[in-house]
Amino acid sequence: MATQSVSAVSLIPTIHDTNPIPSSSAAFGTPVHPLRRKQTSDATTPSILPISLPVATLRPLAFRTFTKKHDLTLTSSALQIITTFVGTHCGSGWREEGLAEKVLDEAAKAWKKNASSVIIPGEGSELADILQNIARCMVGGRIVHQRAPSRHDNPVQDQGYSNALLARPGGLSRDDSQQSLGLTSLDIEDNDEDLRAQSPRPWLRVVDAFDQPRLTYNATQKMFEVVRKRASLLPDPSSRLALLRDRYNIVHQRLMRNEAFQTSAVALSHSKSLQRSSSELVMPQQAYKLTPIANLLGRSGSTHVLLGLLGTSPTGDLILSDLTGSIALDLHHARPVPEDGAWFTPGMIVLAEGLYEEEGSVAGPGLAGDGGVGGTIGGIFHVASVGGPPCERREVTLGVTDTGKGSNTVAAGGFGWTDFLGVGSERANGSMMRNLENKVLGKHHLAVRTQGRSRVVILGEINLDNSKTLAALKQVLGVYALEEAEQTPMAFVLIGNFTRYAVLAGGGSGGSIEYKEYFDSLASVLSDHPTMLEDSTFIFVPGDNDPWASAFSAGATAVLPKRGLPEMYTSRVKRAFATANSEAKRPTNQKLGGEAIWSTNPSRLTMFGPSQEMVIFRDDLSGRLRRKALRFEAVAEPGFPDATADRAPIDGRDATSQEHVEIDGAIESAESLVPNARGQETTPTGIPSDLHAARKLVKTMLDQGYLSPFPLTDRPVLWDFGGSLSLYPLPTALVLMDPEAPPFALTYEGCHAMNPGPLVAQGKRGVAQWIEYDTRTRKGKMRDVRF
């Protein structure tokens, strides 16, 4: 214990020093006796103090910029507006740091692009709109252009004040679209005829796991911050502790924003007496209250609700850990909520409600702790019910208006200013991007002959070492080749494993030479359909059997996230795209051709900035969950204290109805697209077993808000890049490619989850199956064809 305490204390300076929670949990790397450290603020965003700038002082600089450089003429009223803007947004550094010159230059470029007159008047809204767009893209008085995020230089600005107002793709080449976009290209012309002719594909962007912004949640200020520390594949141990702390803090703050954990002021006013209003009985709603594990000391015999990370102690006992300590669990009388509706495994963050018993009355080895604050709290916690933390809808997280059928129309306290993916924050340009999406994909704007362009084709388990897979892939591509050129899907997502066995590890799929030959065969199949290579984006997501991870894991569990396929194996496929683009006959103003993107696992697709987000993940989730899941013996015995008797369930639904607890209204109203063959087995509630398994998997993953809710010893994660596995906020679409799970497409809490299954359907001879996702309706459907 002494050695463990010293090691924990030594890590304090490298962890969140501003965390006010006195933590003593070994699972989160906090000391037995927390040290009071002076809180230091790492001010990453320079503040600007507005000044009163005289017009005569700025006139020479404005004359050089507007008149001599851009041949424009400023009126007196326009100069007054610009001077006020510079003094407000640039402050005292307008001259020494050159802030004003950059603002004036961008304003002049924007005026020349959008206006035909060489005289800039102060009246009207043209100049005001230009300055407003510039203000959105300023951080600390500086204009920050969007650029392609790199692994070491994060594009997200402090507090998520995003400048990523995407440019119109019509005038950008593919190379230009991946480089810095100036403010002059931020304005989107409201030309319905032009937008109607546009394809939605230029607004598609792929964000891989290593280019995704690295954010951490500050529990003190209740906001996300950019991690300035340089990422490393071999970081110090504090990165592992920070990864676990972030997972816990995000779930904790998400739970505190849930209505079931908030006490209503109206309910408190009626707590002493009941009143009748409009023939309805007004009764107080008893809310849940979380208890830190350290606060259990001295409260034997009382019931509590705990939020913590499930784990196992060195003696093999099941424990629950939070930021204040750990406690041994007794699950003999526990019941899951909902019944058989979700998986519970070590490594998950769960809610446990039950009775705490002091260590003096506990018998049995390995259950008692040291009896003090630090390590495992003495005693045992008898769990009556255990459930996952309810997830939060994307609209609530981002704090935008909910256009659905929910009762809450506006979400309070959202993270609308946070740029989670480096494509722009919701508050900065979300409204503009949704309007643009409606113009490009709307029913009244998108022509009928081009509605097929909004589709994304998702194919899973492309085993190139299997001749049936190549035949099935050729047949699937042939289905879309028969359609008109304007109906070609904008993207094809090909998900591994690309071989049935681990390559470079002595497996049955051969070595490096054979692996390259597999992709040469794929290039031959793709070359037979040049139309799709000219007008579509092909995205390749690797699996555990693909290099380079398989060279070390030999097909076993590999570290997440995984990098894309090495370039040495994909040269022939790239050559096929280059040949198709060079031979394509397209108008001179259309420069965007087909391309192949070798992304990571997991990978994310964004459409129209923050408007749509799709997460693609390849893993054998179902098998791992079945192997690691906890078994609950039976429902609580009669007479055992049921702490939930006087409360509504955490998700606000009737706990006696397993049908409603397992899934929410979004799933009930969504059209289930799981193939239901005749004679398929059903659960005791009458639900087909495949549909039940799909719902169980989706609810588990989205409630956890993490793609790998397992111990790091079972599913290794790169500590500095663990944030790329987060599902917060919920994406609009989630692809869980799991060959052991049944194919499905269903909706849970506004997130449409899909599993295309293997391309060569199991149990069906000569049948290829895949999912076709429509970005207009944000729904996917299963498709199949015989080959």
Disulfide bonds with the S-S distance in Angstrom:
none
